[in-house]
Amino acid sequence: MHKFLRSIGFSTYQKDRDIENLIQEMIDHSTDRKRIQIDENTNFCEIRGEAAPGMGIAVYGEMDKDGVFHKEYYYPYMSSRDLSSEAECMIQRHTEKETFAGLLEEYKVGISLIFFMDNLFEYREMKADHVNNKVKGVRLTGLSVEGKILLPLKKTSKQIEMAKVAAKDRNSLIEAAKNGDEDAMETLTIEDIDTYSQISKRVRNEDLYSIIDTCFMPCGVECDQYSIIGDIKAIELKRNRITEEDVYDLTLECSDLTFHVGIAKNDLLGEPAVGRRFKGQIWMQGVIEFDS
């Protein structure tokens, strides 16, 4: 089974037979079907079954000449309407099957952000039509199987404003350093040394989560999974129509990046509230928006 099925409310589906029956039910009753002809003998089909508003299971495969769908792979998805980033984005195909990863050069988080591309059918369609549109933005979401709620850090409005200015200045320095500016590189190095020195002193007497406000860092061996701490900006509780399990759709701001995270209510430790923080591991997905 896919590890993150439980993130959208399918925690009771543990056996392969049950999951196959679930996917077949999605295929039989879904109205969201798309198909493109790759060549004379090959076509590519996408079928999406929605389990709750904005989340469900995407199934991909091929339709034979008798109209019978043959599944190749599936994954749980979650969608978002909020634009997360307009940074430069590259698209790379995975080795195992024809799915794609997006690579965002996002200075806000300080790393190259890799995510699983959710609108791969649209991209396959563009490739089949030999269309090469420019990426104009990405809408990011994450699925989590375990998380906890942390209390917020107490900040004054002046501190919040100063942090935003400092983050903006740092992003400018990173961009300049990437373009070969030696002064920017030196400034960033000095800032990192000062930050390390301050943290080393504070960690002796303070809890780690009172020092770290938000964080975004790769986790595990898979490149599209991250360990995050983010501020909760909005909360929506959704119900899986098949299992009747409740799922949280959390809007988070993490390292100045806004995205949505889906997690089953039973997998979240603590009571979420706007202003509090979410800590957990996520599988990052994204919908790439192209210039029409």
N, C-alpha and C positions, 0 to 999 in steps of 0.2 A: 504494500500500500504506500501511497504518498504520505510522507511524514506530516505534511501540513494540512491534511484533510480535516483534522480536528480543529484547526484554527477557524474554520468556517462552520463549525457545528456538527461534524461527523465523527465525534469521538467514539461512538458505539460501533462503528464499522472497523473491525479488527481483522477479519478473515478475508482472504482473497476472493472467495466465492461471493460473500456479501457485497464486496466492493464492485465486482463484475456485474452483479444484479443491479446495484445502484446506478452504475454508469449506463447500463442498457436501458434502465428506466428513463434516465436523462435523455438518451438518444431518441427513444420512442416518443417522448412527450415534448421535446424542445421545439420551439418555433424559430429559434435563432440559428439558422443554417446558412452556410456559405460554401460555394464550390467554384474552383477555377480549373481550367484545363491546361495542364503543363505542356503536354504534347499529345500526339495522336492516341497513345495508349495509357497515358498517366494523367490523373487528376488529383487535386488536393482539396480536402473537405475540412471545415471547421464547424463543430456543433457545440453550442454553449447552453448549459442548463443552469438557471438561476435558482439558488437555494434560499437566498435572502436578498433584499435590495442591494445591488452593487456587488454581490459576491456569489460564486457558484463554482462549477466545474467546466473546464474547456477540454473538449475531446477532438483529436485530430486523426485523420486516416484517409482512406481512399474508397470511392464508390465504384462497384463493379458494373458491368454492362447490364445486369439484371436489377440495378438500383439498390443493391444490398451494401450497407456501409461496413467497412472493415477497419476496426480501431487499431491505431499504431501506438499512440501514447495519450496521456491525459495529465492535467494538473489543476489544482484549485487556484482560483484567481480572486482578486479583489480590485475594484475600480475606484477611481477618484476623479473629481472634477477640478481639483485645485492644481494649478501649475506649480511644480516644485522648483524647476531650474530651467534656465535658458542658456546654460553653459554649452561649450562645444561637446558634441556627442559622436562617438564612433559606434558602428554596429559590426559585430563579429559572429560568425556561425559557430555553434558548438560542434565538437568532433563526433559525438555519438549519433546524433540525429539532427535533422534540419530544424533546430530551434536556434534562437539568437540571443546574444547578450549585448547590452548597451554599456558603453564605457564613457562616463561623464568626467570631464576635467573640471571638477567643481572645487574652486579654491576655498569655499566656505568651510568644508569639512577637512581640508588639508590633505586629502588623498584622492586617487583616481577611483571614482565610485562605479562599481560594476553591478549591474542588475539584470534580471531575467526579463526579456522583452515580451510583453503580453499581447501586443497587437501584431504578432508575427504573420497572421493571414494577410493583413493589409500590406505588409512589407513584401511577402511572397507575390502578391498581386501586382505590386509596383515592379518587381523584378521581371515578372512574366510579360508585362507591358513595356519593359525597357525604359521605365520612368526613373529618374534619379533626382528626387526632390530633396531640398535642404531641410535639415532638422531645425525646427524653431523653438522646441521646448519639450520637457518631459514631465509627466505626471507620475509621481512615485507612490508606491504602496508597499507595505510589508506584512507578512504573516508570521505570527508567533505562537509557539506551543506552551510557553511558560513565561510569566512576567510578574513583577511586583510593583507596588506603588510606593514611592518615596515622598517624604514631605518636601515642600519647596524651601529654597534658600531665601532668607529675609534680605531684601534689597530695597534701597531707596530709589526714587525715580531718577535721581541724579546718577546713581551707580549704573542703572539700566542704560541710561543714555550714553554714559562714558564707555560702557562695554560695547555698544553698537558702533560708536565712532572708532574704537580700537580695532574691532573686527573688520570694519571697512578699510582702515589703514593697512591692516595686515594682508588683506586680500590683494590690495594694490601692490604691496611689496612682493608678494608671492608671484604675481603676474609679471612684475618687472624682473624678478630673479629668474623666472623661466625664460625670459627673453634675453638673458645674459648680462643683466645689470649687476656689476660686482658690488656696488655700494648697497644695493638692496639685499644681496646675499649676506654681506657682513652685518647689516642691521638685524636681519632675521636670526643669524647665529647668536648675536649678543642677546637678543630678546629671549631666545630659547634657554641660554645659559642662566639668565636672570630668573626666568620662570622656574627652572629646575631648582635653583637655589632657594627660592621662596617656598616652593612646595616641600622641599626637604626639611625646612625649618618648621613649617606648619603641621606636617603630618605627625610630628612627635607628640603634639598636644591636642590635635583635632581629628575628628572622624573623617574618613576619606570622602564620604558623600557630602560633607559640608565644604570641602575644597573644590571638588569637581561639580560644576553646575550641570553641564550636559557633555556627552561624549559620543563619538561615532567611530568605531574601529572594527576592522575585519576580525572574524571569529571562526575558528575551525579551519578545515582544509578546503572548503568550497568557497570560491571567491565572491559569491553573491550573498553570503550570510554575514551579519554584523551584530556586534554587541553594542547596544545603545542605552543612553539615558537622555530622555527628552521631556520638555515641558508640555503638559497637556493643555491644549488650546480649546478643544471642543470634544464632546462625547455624544455618541449616538448608540443606543442599544437596539440591535436587530435580532430577529428570531428566524432560525432555520425552519422553513415550512415543512420539511420532511421529518426531522428529528425533534423539532420544537425546542432545541437548545438555544440559549441566548448567547449572542456574540457582540462584543464591544467593537465599535469603529471609533478609534481614538485619533484625533488630529493632533499631531505632535510637531513641536519646533525643536530641532536638535542641531546645534552648531549653525544657527541661522538658516537651516533648511527645513521647509515645511512639507510633511507627507502624512499619509494615513497608515495606521497599523490595526490589523484585525486580530483579535484573540478571543477565544471562548471565555465566557464569564467564569466557568469553573476552573480555568487555568490561570486566572489572575488573582494574585494574593494582595488583598487590600481593597479599599474602596476608592475608585477613581473619582477625581473632581478637578475642575478647571483650576489651574494654578499649581496642582501637585505634579509630580514627575513619574514617568514610566521607565522602568528598567527591565530589559529583557534582550533575548536574542531573536533576530528577525531574518526571514528570507525576503530579500528585496526584489520587487517586481516594478515594472514601469511601462507606461504607454508613451511611445514617442509620437509627438505631433510633427507633421511635415507641412511645409509650405504647399498649398494647393496649386 
